Amino acid sequence: MQTTEINGFVIDEFNSHKLEEGHKQGICPVCSPDRKPKNQKAKCASYDWDRGLGTCHNCDTSFQLHTYKRKGEAEKVYVKPAQPSAIHAVSTKVEDWFSSRGISKQTLTDLKVGEGPEWMPQTQKSENVIKFNYFMGGELLNVKYRDGKKNFKLFKGAEKVFYNIDAIVGHDYCVIVEGEMDVLALHEAGITNAISVPNGATLKTNNLDYLDSCIDYFEDMSNIIIATDTDDAGLALQTELIRRLGSEVCLTATFQDCKDANEYLLKYGKEELVKRITGAKPVPLENVTTFRDHEGEVIDFVENGFKPGFQIGLDNFDDVFSTYTGQFITVTGIPSSGKSDFVDQMCVGYNNNYGWKTAFASPENKPNFLHAHKIMRKVWGGMPQKADIHTERWNQVADHVNDNFYHIDMDRYSLESVLAKGAELVKRKGIKCLVIDPFNKVRATTANDSDVNKYTMEYLMQIETFARKHDVLVIIVAHPTKMYKNDKGVIEVPTMYNIKGGGEWYDASYHGLVVHRNYLNKTVMVKVLKVKFQNLGENGAEVHFKWNPESGGYIPHEQVSLEGAKMPWE
């Protein structure tokens, strides 16, 4: 009997693979079409229609029987400012202020800068403000308000887009700056195809959530000149823009002894400002570096030593392990040891600490809504109940999970297709972490499988290239091929050498972890098998956790006692 929902998730298409409806066994939509003709109709899969889950006993694949409508798939609804019939001219006082910044009345008119009263939260009253109007496709989508005390705000609930984005249409290059005043300064100098990020730059995070809406504007650009402020936050924004838009099209412009374009205009004039932009330099060539390319990092290292690695927020684990981006971690363990669950914990931890977004290529974490539920529990810090659905907290957590965790969902996974989708997610969503779980179900199509060691090395080299190019942390879950018992009949803790092609895994991986369960005291041990750099961890160190059945999170065993607590596999 068909149902309309499963576990609160609305079914979009019942029996999406057109299988034998109502039967508990039948063909597998993944492997059956590729089997020998005589075996294509063999009933190699089991169907659980109530859970919407199928399992194949031939290819060992799990698959969804139905597709689901999940919250977040619908297009986000934004609030739009009132569409003005005309932009009212600014007062003489405001004109004079702009003139003192080198900006003419004509430029204000060209860029539709307005003036008027607006309630400002910083002062808790209505202020006379400058209005920087954000148009896209000729429609007013947002407004930036600035009062005389340099307080700012954007129109509440409006879509974030680049300021002056329509001005780059028809050009083969554009200039990206950090503020509206810099756009006006470049326009004043005759560079009319300049745009600004809507909310400046920060050192903590530059998630560039506005880039996705505007990405089509950059598709045909031959060059994108990035001319952000010269402070640390501006340089961080520059780095992230290059990472997202691609180093092959990006150039960088600096403003010598000035902070930004407007300051440079005032000090050196229009002609010199144009020269700074037209003299923009390409991003250094890939695979070719000189000492000067690294001099800043060398100086930083001489002065401060190694930079601290990124941590997940569990004290006992952070004491023995950390990592950098541009690297990959291999996580192994026997079946049902909690590998995937601990990897989820790591990704949530990186998100909590650094705002990292994660994409999962996880054929074994099907159906996707159950994995989404696991992530939600960890973010929530407990088990959401029916009464919580659509409450303010539910919507807040759901929006956070929706905007920070993505599932790469394919009928048939290959390493090449996953890395291509990962590169797209870097560009459009800004992910900093990619999970492949497990590696044997996300196989490379270009590597020769006849030589296990060669195949493994080629596989890992592709992952390393992706991680370094996009400055992403990749986490690979890899099952051991064999499990050994000691003389007491207890399964031994596997190592990286127990993975198929084990020697290559150990040699090529930046880091290695094993997740292992202890049935006797119901704890999970995480052991560091390898760290590439001594400052990032302690080889051979092990830490222990209890599993919280409510949140699905891991709790350092030394800190808490959960008598009778369940484990992730129970």
C-alpha positions as CSV (number, residue, x, y, z in Angstrom):
1,M,0.0,0.0,0.0
2,Q,1.4,3.3,-1.0
3,T,2.1,5.9,1.7
4,T,2.5,9.6,1.4
5,E,5.4,10.0,3.8
6,I,8.1,8.1,5.8
7,N,9.4,9.4,9.1
8,G,7.9,12.8,8.4
9,F,9.5,13.1,4.9
10,V,7.0,13.5,2.1
11,I,7.4,10.9,-0.7
12,D,8.0,12.7,-4.0
13,E,7.9,9.5,-6.2
14,F,6.8,6.1,-4.9
15,N,8.9,3.3,-6.3
16,S,11.1,5.6,-8.4
17,H,13.1,2.7,-9.9
18,K,9.8,1.0,-11.2
19,L,10.5,-2.3,-9.4
20,E,8.1,-5.1,-8.6
21,E,5.9,-3.1,-6.3
22,G,4.8,-5.0,-3.1
23,H,7.4,-7.8,-3.6
24,K,10.0,-8.2,-0.9
25,Q,12.6,-9.4,-3.3
26,G,13.6,-8.6,-6.9
27,I,16.2,-7.1,-9.2
28,C,18.7,-4.4,-8.2
29,P,18.5,-1.1,-10.1
30,V,22.3,-0.6,-9.7
31,C,23.9,-3.9,-10.8
32,S,21.2,-6.0,-12.6
33,P,21.3,-4.0,-15.9
34,D,25.1,-4.7,-16.1
35,R,25.0,-8.4,-15.3
36,K,25.1,-11.2,-17.8
37,P,21.7,-11.5,-19.7
38,K,20.9,-14.8,-17.9
39,N,21.3,-13.1,-14.5
40,Q,19.6,-9.8,-15.2
41,K,16.3,-11.0,-13.8
42,A,17.8,-12.8,-10.8
43,K,16.2,-11.6,-7.5
44,C,19.4,-10.4,-5.9
45,A,17.9,-7.5,-3.8
46,S,15.6,-7.2,-0.8
47,Y,12.9,-4.4,-0.7
48,D,11.6,-2.8,2.5
49,W,8.8,-0.7,1.2
50,D,7.8,0.7,4.6
51,R,11.3,2.1,5.2
52,G,11.8,2.9,1.5
53,L,15.1,1.1,1.4
54,G,16.5,-1.7,-0.8
55,T,19.6,-3.8,-0.3
56,C,21.4,-5.8,-3.0
57,H,23.1,-9.1,-2.0
58,N,25.1,-9.2,-5.2
59,C,26.8,-5.8,-5.3
60,D,26.3,-5.0,-1.6
61,T,24.7,-1.7,-2.4
62,S,21.8,0.1,-0.5
63,F,19.4,2.2,-2.5
64,Q,16.3,4.3,-2.0
65,L,13.1,2.9,-3.3
66,H,11.4,6.3,-3.2
67,T,12.5,9.9,-3.7
68,Y,11.5,12.5,-1.1
69,K,10.7,16.2,-0.9
70,R,12.9,17.5,1.8
71,K,12.9,20.9,3.4
72,G,15.4,23.2,1.7
73,E,14.8,22.0,-1.8
74,A,12.3,24.6,-2.5
75,E,13.7,28.0,-3.7
76,K,14.3,30.3,-0.7
77,V,11.9,33.2,-0.5
78,Y,13.5,36.6,0.0
79,V,11.9,39.9,1.1
80,K,12.3,42.6,-1.5
81,P,12.5,46.3,-0.8
82,A,9.8,48.5,-2.2
83,Q,10.5,49.1,-5.9
84,P,11.1,52.9,-6.2
85,S,9.4,54.8,-9.0
86,A,12.5,57.0,-8.9
87,I,15.6,57.4,-6.9
88,H,15.4,60.7,-5.1
89,A,18.5,62.9,-5.5
90,V,20.7,63.3,-2.4
91,S,20.9,66.6,-0.5
92,T,23.6,69.2,-1.0
93,K,25.0,68.2,2.4
94,V,25.4,64.5,1.2
95,E,26.7,65.7,-2.2
96,D,29.4,67.7,-0.4
97,W,30.4,64.7,1.7
98,F,30.7,62.5,-1.4
99,S,32.7,65.3,-3.1
100,S,35.1,65.2,-0.2
101,R,35.6,61.5,-1.0
102,G,36.3,62.3,-4.7
103,I,32.8,61.2,-5.9
104,S,30.8,63.5,-8.2
105,K,27.1,64.1,-8.4
106,Q,27.1,62.3,-11.8
107,T,28.5,59.1,-10.3
108,L,25.8,59.2,-7.6
109,T,23.2,59.5,-10.3
110,D,24.7,56.8,-12.5
111,L,24.7,54.3,-9.6
112,K,21.3,55.4,-8.2
113,V,22.6,56.3,-4.8
114,G,19.7,57.7,-2.6
115,E,19.1,59.3,0.7
116,G,16.3,59.1,3.3
117,P,15.3,58.2,6.8
118,E,15.8,54.7,8.1
119,W,15.6,53.1,11.6
120,M,19.1,51.9,12.6
121,P,19.6,49.2,15.2
122,Q,23.0,50.5,16.3
123,T,21.5,53.9,17.4
124,Q,17.9,52.5,18.1
125,K,16.4,55.4,16.2
126,S,15.6,56.7,12.8
127,E,18.6,58.3,11.0
128,N,19.1,60.2,7.8
129,V,21.1,57.6,5.8
130,I,22.7,57.1,2.5
131,K,21.1,54.3,0.5
132,F,23.2,52.1,-1.8
133,N,20.7,50.4,-4.0
134,Y,21.4,46.8,-5.1
135,F,19.9,46.0,-8.5
136,M,20.1,42.7,-10.4
137,G,18.3,42.2,-13.7
138,G,17.0,45.8,-13.4
139,E,15.1,44.9,-10.2
140,L,15.9,46.3,-6.7
141,L,16.8,43.3,-4.5
142,N,18.6,44.9,-1.6
143,V,19.6,48.2,0.0
144,K,22.7,49.0,2.1
145,Y,22.0,51.8,4.6
146,R,24.9,54.0,6.0
147,D,24.4,56.7,8.6
148,G,26.8,59.5,9.6
149,K,28.4,57.4,12.3
150,K,29.5,54.7,9.8
151,N,26.8,52.3,11.0
152,F,25.6,49.9,8.3
153,K,22.8,47.5,7.7
154,L,21.3,45.6,4.8
155,F,17.5,45.3,4.1
156,K,16.3,42.6,6.4
157,G,15.4,39.3,4.8
158,A,16.6,40.5,1.3
159,E,18.7,38.5,-1.0
160,K,22.5,39.2,-0.9
161,V,23.9,39.9,-4.3
162,F,26.9,41.9,-5.6
163,Y,26.5,45.7,-5.6
164,N,26.3,47.1,-9.2
165,I,26.2,43.5,-10.7
166,D,24.3,44.6,-13.8
167,A,27.2,46.8,-14.8
168,I,29.4,43.9,-15.8
169,V,26.9,42.5,-18.4
170,G,28.5,42.6,-21.8
171,H,32.1,43.0,-20.5
172,D,34.7,40.3,-20.8
173,Y,36.3,41.3,-17.5
174,C,35.2,42.8,-14.2
175,V,36.6,44.2,-11.0
176,I,35.5,43.0,-7.5
177,V,36.1,45.3,-4.6
178,E,35.1,45.2,-0.9
179,G,32.8,48.2,-0.5
180,E,30.3,50.4,-2.3
181,M,32.5,53.4,-2.0
182,D,35.3,51.6,-3.9
183,V,32.8,50.9,-6.7
184,L,31.9,54.6,-6.9
185,A,35.7,55.5,-6.9
186,L,36.4,53.2,-9.8
187,H,33.3,54.5,-11.7
188,E,34.6,58.0,-11.1
189,A,37.8,57.0,-12.8
190,G,36.0,55.5,-15.8
191,I,36.0,51.9,-14.8
192,T,32.2,51.3,-14.8
193,N,32.3,47.4,-14.6
194,A,33.2,47.2,-11.0
195,I,31.1,45.4,-8.4
196,S,31.3,45.0,-4.6
197,V,30.6,42.2,-2.2
198,P,27.6,43.1,0.0
199,N,29.0,42.6,3.4
200,G,32.7,43.3,3.4
201,A,35.3,40.8,4.6
202,T,36.0,39.1,7.9
203,L,38.9,37.0,9.2
204,K,36.6,34.3,10.7
205,T,34.7,33.3,7.6
206,N,33.9,34.4,4.1
207,N,31.1,32.0,3.0
208,L,30.2,34.1,-0.1
209,D,26.6,33.0,0.1
210,Y,25.8,35.8,-2.4
211,L,28.0,34.2,-5.1
212,D,25.6,31.4,-5.9
213,S,22.9,33.8,-7.1
214,C,25.3,35.7,-9.3
215,I,27.5,32.9,-10.6
216,D,26.1,33.1,-14.1
217,Y,27.4,36.6,-14.5
218,F,31.0,35.3,-14.3
219,E,30.8,32.4,-16.7
220,D,32.0,34.2,-19.8
221,M,34.6,36.4,-18.1
222,S,38.1,36.2,-19.5
223,N,39.5,38.0,-16.4
224,I,38.2,38.8,-12.9
225,I,40.3,41.5,-11.2
226,I,40.1,41.2,-7.4
227,A,40.9,44.4,-5.7
228,T,40.0,43.9,-2.0
229,D,41.3,45.9,0.9
230,T,44.9,45.3,1.9
231,D,44.2,44.3,5.5
232,D,44.2,40.7,6.7
233,A,40.4,40.4,6.3
234,G,40.6,41.7,2.7
235,L,43.4,39.3,1.8
236,A,41.3,36.4,3.2
237,L,38.4,37.5,1.0
238,Q,40.7,37.7,-2.0
239,T,41.9,34.1,-1.3
240,E,38.4,32.7,-1.0
241,L,37.2,34.5,-4.2
242,I,40.2,33.1,-6.1
243,R,39.4,29.6,-4.7
244,R,35.8,29.9,-5.8
245,L,36.1,31.6,-9.1
246,G,39.3,29.8,-10.3
247,S,42.9,31.0,-10.3
248,E,43.1,30.7,-14.1
249,V,40.8,33.7,-14.6
250,C,41.6,35.8,-11.6
251,L,44.1,38.7,-11.3
252,T,44.9,40.7,-8.2
253,A,45.3,44.5,-7.9
254,T,46.8,46.3,-4.9
255,F,46.6,49.9,-3.8
256,Q,50.2,50.4,-2.8
257,D,50.3,52.4,0.5
258,C,46.5,52.8,0.6
259,K,43.8,50.6,2.2
260,D,41.3,50.6,-0.7
261,A,40.4,52.1,-4.1
262,N,38.6,55.2,-2.6
263,E,41.7,56.1,-0.5
264,Y,43.9,55.6,-3.6
265,L,41.7,57.9,-5.7
266,L,41.9,60.7,-3.1
267,K,45.7,60.4,-2.8
268,Y,46.8,59.8,-6.4
269,G,43.9,60.7,-8.7
270,K,41.9,59.0,-11.4
271,E,44.6,58.2,-13.9
272,E,46.8,56.5,-11.3
273,L,43.8,54.5,-10.0
274,V,43.2,53.2,-13.5
275,K,46.8,52.1,-13.8
276,R,46.5,50.1,-10.5
277,I,43.6,48.2,-12.0
278,T,45.0,47.7,-15.5
279,G,48.3,46.6,-13.9
280,A,46.6,43.8,-12.1
281,K,48.8,40.7,-11.9
282,P,47.8,37.1,-12.6
283,V,47.6,34.7,-9.7
284,P,50.9,32.8,-9.5
285,L,51.1,29.9,-11.9
286,E,50.1,26.5,-10.6
287,N,53.0,24.1,-10.0
288,V,55.6,26.9,-10.3
289,T,56.8,28.8,-7.3
290,T,59.8,30.8,-6.2
291,F,61.0,32.0,-2.8
292,R,59.2,35.3,-3.1
293,D,55.9,33.4,-3.6
294,H,56.5,31.9,-0.1
295,E,58.4,34.6,1.6
296,G,55.5,35.7,3.7
297,E,54.9,32.2,4.9
298,V,58.6,31.7,5.6
299,I,58.7,34.9,7.6
300,D,55.6,33.8,9.5
301,F,57.2,30.4,10.2
302,V,60.4,31.9,11.4
303,E,58.5,34.3,13.7
304,N,55.7,32.0,15.0
305,G,56.6,28.4,14.1
306,F,53.9,26.0,12.8
307,K,50.3,27.2,12.5
308,P,47.9,25.2,14.8
309,G,45.9,22.6,13.0
310,F,42.1,22.6,12.7
311,Q,40.3,20.7,15.6
312,I,36.8,19.2,16.0
313,G,36.0,20.5,19.5
314,L,36.4,17.2,21.5
315,D,39.1,17.9,24.1
316,N,40.7,14.5,24.3
317,F,40.8,14.0,20.5
318,D,42.0,17.6,19.9
319,D,44.9,16.9,22.3
320,V,46.3,14.2,20.0
321,F,45.0,15.1,16.5
322,S,44.5,18.1,14.2
323,T,44.7,18.8,10.5
324,Y,45.2,21.3,7.8
325,T,43.1,21.8,4.7
326,G,44.5,20.7,1.4
327,Q,45.1,17.3,2.9
328,F,43.1,14.0,3.3
329,I,42.4,11.7,6.2
330,T,41.9,7.9,5.9
331,V,39.5,6.5,8.5
332,T,39.3,2.7,8.9
333,G,37.7,0.2,11.2
334,I,35.8,-3.0,11.2
335,P,32.1,-3.0,10.1
336,S,29.7,-1.4,12.5
337,S,32.4,0.2,14.5
338,G,31.0,3.7,14.2
339,K,33.4,5.0,11.5
340,S,30.8,7.0,9.6
341,D,29.2,8.3,12.7
342,F,32.5,9.6,14.0
343,V,33.3,11.2,10.6
344,D,29.9,13.0,10.9
345,Q,31.0,14.2,14.4
346,M,34.2,15.5,12.9
347,C,32.4,17.4,10.2
348,V,29.9,18.9,12.6
349,G,32.8,19.9,14.8
350,Y,34.6,21.7,12.0
351,N,31.4,23.5,11.2
352,N,30.9,24.6,14.8
353,N,34.5,25.8,15.1
354,Y,35.2,27.3,11.7
355,G,32.0,27.5,9.8
356,W,33.1,24.8,7.3
357,K,30.6,23.4,4.9
358,T,30.7,19.7,4.1
359,A,29.6,17.5,1.1
360,F,29.1,13.8,1.6
361,A,29.5,11.2,-1.1
362,S,28.2,8.4,0.9
363,P,26.6,5.4,-0.9
364,E,26.2,3.5,2.3
365,N,24.5,6.4,4.1
366,K,21.2,5.8,2.3
367,P,18.5,6.9,2.3
368,N,19.7,10.4,2.5
369,F,17.0,11.7,4.8
370,L,18.2,9.3,7.6
371,H,21.7,10.7,7.3
372,A,20.3,14.2,7.3
373,H,18.5,13.3,10.5
374,K,21.8,12.1,12.1
375,I,23.5,15.4,11.2
376,M,20.5,17.3,12.6
377,R,20.7,15.4,15.9
378,K,24.3,16.3,16.3
379,V,23.7,20.0,15.5
380,W,20.6,20.0,17.7
381,G,22.4,18.3,20.6
382,G,19.6,15.9,21.2
383,M,16.7,13.9,19.6
384,P,14.1,16.3,18.0
385,Q,10.5,15.2,18.9
386,K,7.2,15.6,17.0
387,A,6.4,18.6,19.1
388,D,9.6,20.3,17.8
389,I,8.6,20.1,14.1
390,H,8.3,23.6,12.5
391,T,9.0,25.4,15.8
392,E,11.4,28.3,15.7
393,R,14.3,26.1,16.9
394,W,13.5,23.4,14.4
395,N,13.5,25.9,11.5
396,Q,16.8,27.4,12.8
397,V,18.6,24.1,13.0
398,A,17.0,22.8,9.8
399,D,18.1,25.9,7.9
400,H,21.6,25.6,9.4
401,V,21.9,21.9,8.3
402,N,20.4,22.7,4.9
403,D,23.0,25.5,4.3
404,N,26.1,23.7,5.6
405,F,25.8,20.0,4.7
406,Y,25.2,18.6,1.2
407,H,24.7,15.1,-0.1
408,I,26.2,14.2,-3.5
409,D,23.4,11.9,-4.7
410,M,24.1,9.7,-7.7
411,D,22.7,6.4,-9.1
412,R,26.3,5.2,-9.8
413,Y,29.3,6.8,-8.1
414,S,32.7,7.3,-9.6
415,L,35.6,9.1,-8.2
416,E,35.8,11.4,-11.2
417,S,32.1,12.4,-11.0
418,V,32.3,12.9,-7.2
419,L,35.4,15.2,-7.5
420,A,33.8,17.1,-10.3
421,K,30.7,17.7,-8.2
422,G,32.9,18.6,-5.3
423,A,34.7,21.2,-7.4
424,E,31.3,22.6,-8.3
425,L,30.3,22.7,-4.7
426,V,33.5,24.6,-3.8
427,K,32.6,27.2,-6.4
428,R,28.9,27.5,-5.7
429,K,28.6,26.8,-2.0
430,G,32.1,27.1,-0.6
431,I,32.5,23.7,0.9
432,K,35.8,23.1,2.9
433,C,35.3,19.4,3.5
434,L,34.5,16.4,1.3
435,V,33.6,13.0,2.7
436,I,34.0,9.8,0.6
437,D,32.3,6.9,2.4
438,P,33.4,4.3,1.6
439,F,36.2,4.4,-1.0
440,N,35.4,1.0,-2.6
441,K,31.9,2.3,-3.6
442,V,33.3,5.5,-5.1
443,R,35.7,3.9,-7.5
444,A,38.0,5.6,-10.1
445,T,37.2,4.7,-13.7
446,T,40.6,5.6,-15.1
447,A,42.9,3.6,-12.8
448,N,43.9,0.0,-13.7
449,D,42.5,-2.3,-11.1
450,S,44.8,-5.2,-12.1
451,D,47.6,-3.9,-9.9
452,V,46.1,-3.1,-6.5
453,N,49.0,-1.0,-5.3
454,K,49.1,1.1,-8.6
455,Y,45.3,1.5,-8.5
456,T,45.4,2.7,-4.9
457,M,48.1,5.2,-5.5
458,E,46.4,6.6,-8.6
459,Y,43.2,6.9,-6.6
460,L,44.8,8.7,-3.7
461,M,46.8,11.0,-6.0
462,Q,43.5,12.2,-7.6
463,I,42.2,12.9,-4.2
464,E,45.3,14.7,-3.1
465,T,45.3,16.9,-6.2
466,F,41.7,17.8,-5.6
467,A,42.3,18.6,-1.9
468,R,45.3,20.8,-2.7
469,K,43.8,22.6,-5.7
470,H,40.6,23.6,-3.8
471,D,42.1,23.9,-0.3
472,V,39.6,21.3,0.9
473,L,39.9,18.6,3.6
474,V,39.0,15.2,2.2
475,I,38.0,12.4,4.6
476,I,38.0,8.9,3.1
477,V,36.4,5.9,4.9
478,A,38.1,2.7,4.0
479,H,37.1,-0.8,5.2
480,P,39.7,-3.4,6.1
481,T,39.7,-6.4,3.9
482,K,40.4,-8.9,6.6
483,M,39.7,-9.1,10.4
484,Y,42.0,-11.0,12.7
485,K,41.2,-12.4,16.1
486,N,43.8,-12.9,18.9
487,D,44.2,-16.0,21.0
488,K,41.3,-14.9,23.1
489,G,38.9,-14.7,20.1
490,V,38.7,-10.9,20.3
491,I,38.9,-9.0,17.0
492,E,42.2,-7.1,16.8
493,V,42.3,-3.4,16.0
494,P,42.9,-3.0,12.3
495,T,45.6,-0.8,10.8
496,M,45.9,1.0,7.5
497,Y,47.8,-2.1,6.2
498,N,44.6,-4.1,6.6
499,I,43.0,-2.0,3.8
500,K,43.3,-3.4,0.3
501,G,46.5,-1.9,-1.0
502,G,47.4,-1.1,2.6
503,G,51.0,-0.1,2.1
504,E,50.0,2.6,-0.4
505,W,47.3,3.9,2.0
506,Y,49.8,4.4,4.7
507,D,52.4,6.0,2.5
508,A,50.1,8.4,0.6
509,S,47.7,9.4,3.4
510,Y,48.4,12.6,5.3
511,H,46.7,11.2,8.3
512,G,45.2,7.9,9.4
513,L,42.6,7.1,12.1
514,V,41.0,3.9,13.2
515,V,37.6,3.8,15.0
516,H,37.1,0.6,17.1
517,R,34.4,-0.5,19.4
518,N,34.8,-2.2,22.8
519,Y,31.8,-4.5,23.4
520,L,32.7,-5.1,27.1
521,N,32.5,-1.5,28.4
522,K,30.5,0.0,25.4
523,T,33.1,2.6,24.4
524,V,34.5,3.6,21.1
525,M,38.3,4.0,20.7
526,V,39.7,6.4,18.1
527,K,43.4,5.8,17.5
528,V,45.9,7.9,15.6
529,L,47.6,5.7,13.0
530,K,49.5,8.4,11.2
531,V,50.0,12.1,11.2
532,K,52.2,13.6,8.5
533,F,53.5,16.5,10.6
534,Q,54.5,16.1,14.2
535,N,52.9,19.4,15.2
536,L,49.4,18.1,14.2
537,G,49.2,15.0,16.4
538,E,50.7,12.1,18.2
539,N,51.2,8.8,16.3
540,G,49.8,5.8,18.2
541,A,47.7,8.0,20.6
542,E,44.3,6.7,21.4
543,V,41.2,8.3,23.0
544,H,37.9,6.8,24.2
545,F,34.3,7.9,23.9
546,K,30.8,7.1,25.0
547,W,28.0,7.5,22.5
548,N,25.1,9.7,23.4
549,P,22.0,8.0,22.0
550,E,20.0,11.2,22.1
551,S,22.3,13.5,20.1
552,G,24.2,10.8,18.3
553,G,27.3,12.6,19.5
554,Y,30.5,11.3,21.1
555,I,31.4,12.2,24.6
556,P,35.0,11.8,26.0
557,H,34.9,8.8,28.2
558,E,37.0,10.4,30.9
559,Q,34.5,13.2,31.3
560,V,31.2,11.5,31.6
561,S,29.6,8.2,32.6
562,L,26.6,6.9,30.7
563,E,25.6,3.7,32.4
564,G,23.9,1.3,30.1
565,A,24.4,3.7,27.1
566,K,23.7,2.4,23.7
567,M,26.3,2.4,20.9
568,P,25.8,3.6,17.4
569,W,25.3,0.1,16.0
570,E,22.6,-0.8,18.6
